[in-house]
Amino acid sequence: MEFQKDLDARGLKCPLPILKAKKALSDMNSGDVLRIIATDPGSARDFQAFARQTGNALLEQSQAEQEFTFFMRRK
């Protein structure tokens, strides 16, 4: 998937991946896509809730071994 910004949140525990994603999205234009890579096992549920609460779209999420990848589109 094409994205405009990349966020490496590996090694960070909740709530840091969400806080860093929120900051990154605030610096982006509407419709831009942010890729987030995280290792926190709770990040899958956290990013789903974050998308519902903020109106930003969680386009895709996947897991490969201990890494989670998320693509979010800024509202």
N, C-alpha and C positions, 0 to 999 in steps of 0.2 A: 504494500500500500504506500502511496506517496504521502509524505509528510513534510511540514515546513520547519519543525523544531523537534529536537531530540532531548529527552531528559533521562539521565542515568540515575536511578534511585536504588541501585543495588547496594545492599548492606544497611539500608536505612529501615528503621522500624516505625510503625504507626505512631504518630500521625504524620511523620516527616514526608513520605512519598506524596501524600495528598496535599500537604502545604506547599511543597515545591511545585507540584502540578498546577495548583491554583495560581501561584505566582507566575509561572511560565505562561499559562493561558491568558492571564491578564495583560501580558505584553504582546499578545498576538492579535491579528485581525480576525474579525468575524468570518467563519468558514474555514479558517486555517486548521490544520491537523497537527496534533502533538503526539509523538511516540514516547511512551514511558516504559522503561525496563526496570522491574523491581524484583526483589527476592523475598520480601515479607509475605508469608503464606496467607495472611489476612487481607492482602491488597486486592484480591479479586472481589471480595464482598465490599471492601472500602470504596473502590472505584465505581462499582455499580451504584452504591448509595450516593456517592459524590455526583454522579451524572444525574440521578433523579432530583437531587436537591438543588443543583445549580442550573439545570437546563442545557448543559453541554452534552453532546451526544457521545456515548461510548460506542464507537463504530465496530470495534473488534477487540477480542482478548484471547490470548493463547498462553499455553504453558509448555515449556521445554525443560525437562528435568526440574531444577530448582529456580528457574527464571520465569517471570510472568511478563508478557508484553501486552500493552494496551495502546489503542489508537483512539484519541478523543478529538472531536471537532468542536471548536469554540463556537458558542452560540452567537 
